[in-house]
Amino acid sequence: MAKKIIWTHEGEKTFEAVTDYLQQHWSEREIIIFFKRVNNVAEHISRYPLSYRSAGKEDVREALITKHNLLLYRVSGDTIYLLYFWDTRKNPERKHK
């Protein structure tokens, strides 16, 4: 049974930042591909929430969207919280701050 997905404020904010960057530097095609990947990964997380690796912090997991973007999320009961997107080129030690 699929779990409910809830976007956190930070999740929405970082998603918007990624899409803004794509709009400035890439084509409409890449934006559509990114949206589809996020949608597909969110759907997969909803059905199989523990299928992605642990992010090293309790209850937080990370799903690779593109080679430059991770989606961090938390599973809590029947709900999945999409926490934020992380640029994989950034310092990994700051990922959970």
Residue, then its C-alpha position, 0 to 999 in steps of 0.5 A: m500500500a502506498k504511503k502518503i507524500i507530504w512536501t515540507h516547506e524546505g522541500e518545496k523551497t529547494f525544489e524551486a531552487v533547482t527548477d529555477y537553476l534549470q530554467q536559467h541554464w538548461s532547456e525546457r526538455e531538461i526541466i521536463i525530464f527533471f520533473k518526471r524523475v522527481n515524480n517517478v522517484a516520489e511514486h517509488i518512495s511512496r510504495y517502497p519507502l525503505s528501498y533507498r539508502s540511509a542518509g546517515k541520520e536517523d530516519v532520513r533516507e536519500a534518493l538519487i534524482t540526477k547525478h547532481n541532485l539527491l532527494l532527502y526524505r523521512v518515513s514516519g508511519d504511513t507518511i513520507y516527508l520530502l525534506y529537501f533536495w541536495d546538490t551532490r557537488k556540495n560538501p556532504e558534511r553540511k547535508h544534514k544542517 
